[in-house]
């Protein structure tokens, strides 16, 4: 094994929906050769699909290094593994059955390789949550699929942009079902996952976690809803008893409307749009979706398939590039955390 292969982080990338902007942002990211200084990218997809997008974008000074196995990756090139042999037709901007099949095959191959340590981290390009559904994929999204694969009950969707980190208690569920999911146990479980992730994945020794309320003005002491009194406040109290610095609950509008959010190491929202709406308003095009609470490192850009601009050379690669950077940073932080704890001095016996 050569020196580059041992020192560089192997970044596995699932190509996502072939009719969207996934392959465009992948190509644009690795057009910059500086990306190869610290990582070896291995894309799971199709050379034919990649070639179609490259020609559509008018890019002539870039090509993938085609390999059959991640172990054959060239550390000085952007590598690609063909995951599907079918003669697929790219239909830009359209949700098709073939696009869903392609997206799942790429994800499945990348997931198997990270499970067998052939790659170090996983970065997923956007999929369409509808066309990807099949007998093999019956999940609302990547987060749930990977959690099921890893047999983890409490993954945490964590949106990250530099020092801003917003996690969700509930994810891809209807709003009408949010309240019933907000139990003391569920909220406390997410607080624990966030705290552990902030320590081992982000290198924060004693994280400060802010928890948002569900109702307007965080329930206003029960006048505007009871979830704060029955579930959220008790969960915060229990977290603090466990030594986790947890504050709240705060009304989401006032919290994000002031500068308060900048003083929290992690912010825990109760439902999808409560957390993602302010996050994307503050960090659109640069934010990253990270799945905390898994034994693997997985990130993705914070945008979707972008059908409306697919093939038009309008998609920004900033979020995808940041997803690669963040995956590598977290991998290094986890490695350092394990080394520090493995070498920690054990207390002397009392006798």
C-alpha positions in Angstrom: 0.0 0.0 0.0 1.5 3.3 -1.0 2.0 6.4 1.2 -0.9 8.4 -0.4 -3.3 5.5 0.0 -2.5 5.3 3.7 -2.5 9.0 4.5 -5.4 10.4 2.4 -8.9 10.0 3.6 -10.9 7.8 1.2 -14.2 9.7 0.4 -16.9 7.5 -1.0 -19.5 9.5 -2.9 -22.9 8.1 -4.0 -23.9 9.8 -7.3 -27.6 10.5 -6.4 -30.3 11.1 -8.9 -28.8 11.1 -12.4 -31.5 13.6 -13.6 -30.6 16.2 -11.0 -27.6 18.4 -10.1 -25.7 15.7 -8.2 -23.2 14.8 -10.9 -22.7 18.5 -11.8 -21.7 19.5 -8.3 -19.5 16.4 -8.0 -17.6 17.3 -11.2 -17.3 21.0 -10.3 -16.0 20.1 -6.8 -13.2 17.9 -8.2 -12.3 20.2 -11.1 -10.2 21.9 -8.4 -7.2 19.6 -8.0 -6.5 21.0 -4.5 -9.3 18.8 -3.3 -7.0 15.8 -4.0 -4.4 17.1 -1.5 -6.1 15.6 1.5 -8.6 13.1 0.1 -9.1 10.4 -2.5 -12.6 10.6 -4.0 -14.3 7.4 -5.1 -17.6 8.1 -6.9 -20.2 5.3 -7.1 -22.3 5.8 -10.2 -21.9 5.4 -14.0 -19.2 6.5 -16.3 -21.9 7.0 -19.1 -24.0 9.2 -16.8 -20.9 11.1 -15.8 -19.8 11.6 -19.4 -23.3 12.9 -20.3 -23.2 15.5 -17.6 -19.6 16.5 -18.4 -20.6 17.1 -22.0 -23.8 18.9 -21.0 -21.7 21.3 -18.9 -19.1 21.8 -21.7 -16.3 20.6 -19.5 -13.4 19.2 -21.6 -10.5 19.3 -19.1 -11.8 16.7 -16.6 -12.4 13.0 -16.6 -12.8 10.3 -14.0 -10.4 7.4 -13.4 -12.6 4.3 -13.9 -11.9 1.5 -11.4 -13.6 -1.8 -10.5 -12.9 -1.7 -6.8 -12.2 1.0 -4.2 -8.9 -0.7 -3.3 -7.8 0.3 -6.9 -8.4 4.0 -6.4 -5.7 6.4 -7.7 -4.9 8.9 -4.9 -4.1 11.5 -7.5 -7.4 11.3 -9.4 -11.1 11.5 -8.9 -12.1 7.8 -9.2 -15.4 6.3 -10.4 -16.9 2.8 -9.9 -19.6 1.7 -12.3 -22.4 0.4 -10.1 -25.1 -0.3 -12.7 -24.7 -1.9 -16.2 -28.1 -1.1 -17.5 -28.4 1.2 -20.5 -29.8 4.2 -18.6 -31.2 7.3 -20.3 -30.6 10.6 -18.6 -33.7 12.9 -18.7 -32.6 16.1 -17.1 -35.1 17.6 -14.7 -37.4 14.6 -14.6 -38.2 12.1 -11.9 -38.0 8.7 -13.5 -37.9 5.1 -12.4 -34.4 4.6 -13.9 -33.1 7.6 -11.9 -34.4 6.0 -8.7 -32.9 2.7 -9.5 -29.5 4.3 -10.3 -29.5 6.3 -7.1 -30.2 3.3 -5.0 -27.6 1.1 -6.7 -24.9 3.8 -6.1 -25.9 4.2 -2.5 -26.0 0.5 -1.9 -22.5 0.0 -3.3 -21.1 2.9 -1.3 -22.7 1.7 1.9 -21.3 -1.8 1.5 -17.8 -0.4 1.0 -17.9 1.8 4.0 -19.2 -1.1 6.1 -16.2 -3.1 5.0 -13.7 -0.2 5.5 -12.9 0.2 1.8 -13.7 3.8 2.2 -13.4 6.1 5.2 -16.4 8.4 4.9 -19.5 8.7 2.9 -20.8 11.8 1.1 -24.3 11.3 -0.6 -25.5 13.4 -3.5 -29.2 14.2 -3.5 -31.8 11.6 -4.2 -35.5 11.9 -5.0 -37.4 10.4 -2.0 -40.2 9.2 -4.3 -38.6 7.5 -7.3 -36.0 5.7 -5.1 -38.7 3.8 -3.3 -38.5 0.0 -4.0 -38.5 -3.3 -2.2 -34.9 -2.6 -1.1 -35.5 1.1 -0.1 -38.6 1.9 1.9 -37.3 4.9 3.9 -38.0 8.6 3.9 -34.4 9.4 3.1 -30.7 8.6 3.5 -30.7 9.1 7.3 -33.2 6.4 8.0 -31.7 4.0 5.4 -28.2 4.3 7.0 -29.6 4.1 10.5 -31.4 0.9 9.6 -28.3 -0.5 7.9 -26.2 0.2 11.0 -29.0 -0.9 13.4 -29.0 2.5 15.2 -32.2 3.6 16.8 -31.3 7.3 17.4 -29.6 9.0 14.4 -29.6 12.7 14.6 -30.0 14.9 11.5 -27.5 17.7 12.2 -27.2 20.7 9.8 -23.8 22.3 10.0 -22.2 25.5 8.7 -19.0 26.5 10.5 -20.1 27.1 14.1 -23.8 26.8 13.5 -25.2 23.3 14.2 -28.9 22.6 14.2 -30.3 19.1 15.1 -33.8 17.7 14.9 -35.8 15.6 17.4 -38.2 14.5 14.7 -37.3 14.3 11.0 -39.3 13.3 7.9 -42.7 12.9 9.5 -46.0 14.9 9.0 -46.4 17.9 11.3 -49.5 16.4 12.8 -47.4 13.5 14.2 -44.7 15.7 15.7 -46.3 16.2 19.1 -46.9 12.5 19.8 -43.2 11.9 19.1 -42.0 14.5 21.6 -41.6 12.3 24.7 -39.1 12.9 27.5 -37.2 9.8 26.4 -37.1 10.8 22.7 -35.9 14.3 23.4 -33.3 13.2 26.0 -32.0 10.6 23.5 -31.4 13.3 20.9 -29.7 15.5 23.4 -27.4 12.7 24.3 -26.5 12.0 20.7 -25.9 15.7 20.0 -23.7 16.0 23.1 -21.6 12.9 22.2 -21.3 14.1 18.6 -20.2 17.6 19.6 -17.5 16.1 21.7 -16.1 13.3 19.5 -17.0 14.7 16.0 -16.4 18.4 16.5 -13.8 18.5 19.3 -15.8 20.5 21.8 -14.9 19.5 25.3 -18.0 20.7 27.2 -20.7 21.5 24.7 -23.5 24.0 25.4 -26.8 22.7 23.9 -29.8 25.0 23.4 -33.3 23.4 23.1 -36.2 25.1 21.2 -39.8 24.9 22.3 -42.5 23.4 20.1 -45.2 26.0 20.5 -45.1 29.8 20.0 -43.1 31.5 22.7 -42.1 28.0 24.0 -45.7 27.5 25.2 -45.7 30.6 27.4 -45.9 28.5 30.6 -48.6 26.3 29.3 -50.9 29.0 27.9 -50.0 28.1 24.3 -49.4 24.4 24.6 -48.4 21.7 27.0 -45.5 19.9 25.3 -42.9 22.2 26.9 -44.1 21.4 30.5 -44.8 17.7 30.0 -41.8 16.7 27.8 -39.3 19.3 26.8 -38.5 20.9 30.2 -38.3 17.5 32.0 -35.9 16.2 29.3 -33.7 19.3 29.7 -33.7 18.8 33.5 -32.6 15.1 33.1 -29.9 16.1 30.7 -28.4 18.6 33.1 -28.6 16.0 35.9 -26.4 13.8 33.6 -23.9 16.6 33.3 -24.9 17.8 29.8 -25.1 21.6 29.6 -28.6 22.0 28.3 -30.6 25.3 28.1 -34.1 26.2 27.2 -36.7 25.8 25.9 -36.6 29.0 23.8 -39.1 30.3 21.3 -37.6 29.6 17.8 -38.5 33.0 16.3 -36.9 35.1 19.1 -33.9 32.8 19.4 -33.0 32.9 15.7 -34.1 36.5 15.4 -31.4 37.6 17.8 -27.7 36.8 18.0 -28.4 34.1 20.6 -27.9 31.2 18.2 -24.3 32.1 17.8 -23.4 31.3 21.4 -24.7 27.7 21.3 -22.5 24.8 20.3 -25.6 22.9 19.2 -29.3 23.8 18.8 -32.0 21.1 19.0 -35.2 21.9 17.1 -38.4 19.9 17.6 -39.3 19.3 14.0 -37.9 19.5 10.5 -38.9 23.0 9.3 -38.4 24.6 12.7 -34.7 23.8 12.4 -34.1 23.8 8.7 -36.0 27.0 7.7 -33.7 29.3 9.8 -30.7 27.2 9.0 -31.1 27.5 5.3 -32.0 31.2 5.6 -28.6 31.7 7.3 -26.5 29.2 5.4 -28.1 28.5 2.0 -25.6 27.1 -0.5 -22.9 26.5 2.1 -24.6 24.3 4.8 -24.1 20.6 5.2 -26.3 17.8 6.4 -24.5 15.4 8.8 -26.0 12.3 10.2 -24.8 12.1 13.8 -25.1 9.0 16.0 -23.9 6.5 13.4 -20.7 4.4 13.5 -19.8 5.8 10.1 -19.3 9.4 9.0 -21.9 10.5 6.4 -22.5 14.0 5.1 -24.5 15.5 2.2 -25.2 18.9 0.7 -28.1 20.7 2.2 -30.0 21.0 -1.1 -32.1 18.6 -3.1 -32.0 17.2 -6.7 -32.4 20.7 -8.2 -34.4 19.4 -11.2 -35.3 22.9 -12.2 -31.7 23.8 -13.0 -30.3 20.4 -13.9 -27.9 20.5 -16.8 -27.8 24.3 -17.0 -24.5 24.9 -15.3 -26.2 26.9 -12.6 -25.8 24.6 -9.6 -23.3 25.8 -6.9 -20.9 23.2 -5.7 -20.2 25.1 -2.4 -22.4 22.9 -0.2 -21.2 19.7 -1.7 -17.5 20.8 -1.4 -18.2 21.7 2.2 -19.8 18.3 2.7 -16.5 16.6 1.6 -14.5 18.9 3.9 -16.7 18.3 6.9 -16.7 14.5 6.4 -12.9 14.6 6.4 -12.7 16.9 9.5 -15.1 14.7 11.4 -13.1 11.6 10.5 -9.9 13.2 11.8 -11.6 14.4 14.9 -13.0 10.9 15.7 -9.6 9.4 15.1 -8.0 11.9 17.4 -10.7 11.4 20.1 -10.1 7.6 20.0 -6.4 8.1 20.3 -6.6 10.5 23.2 -9.0 8.3 25.1 -7.0 5.2 24.4 -3.9 6.9 25.8 -5.6 8.5 28.8 -3.9 7.9 32.1 -6.0 5.5 34.3 -6.5 6.6 37.9 -4.4 4.8 40.5 -6.1 2.2 42.7 -7.0 3.4 46.1 -4.7 0.7 47.6 
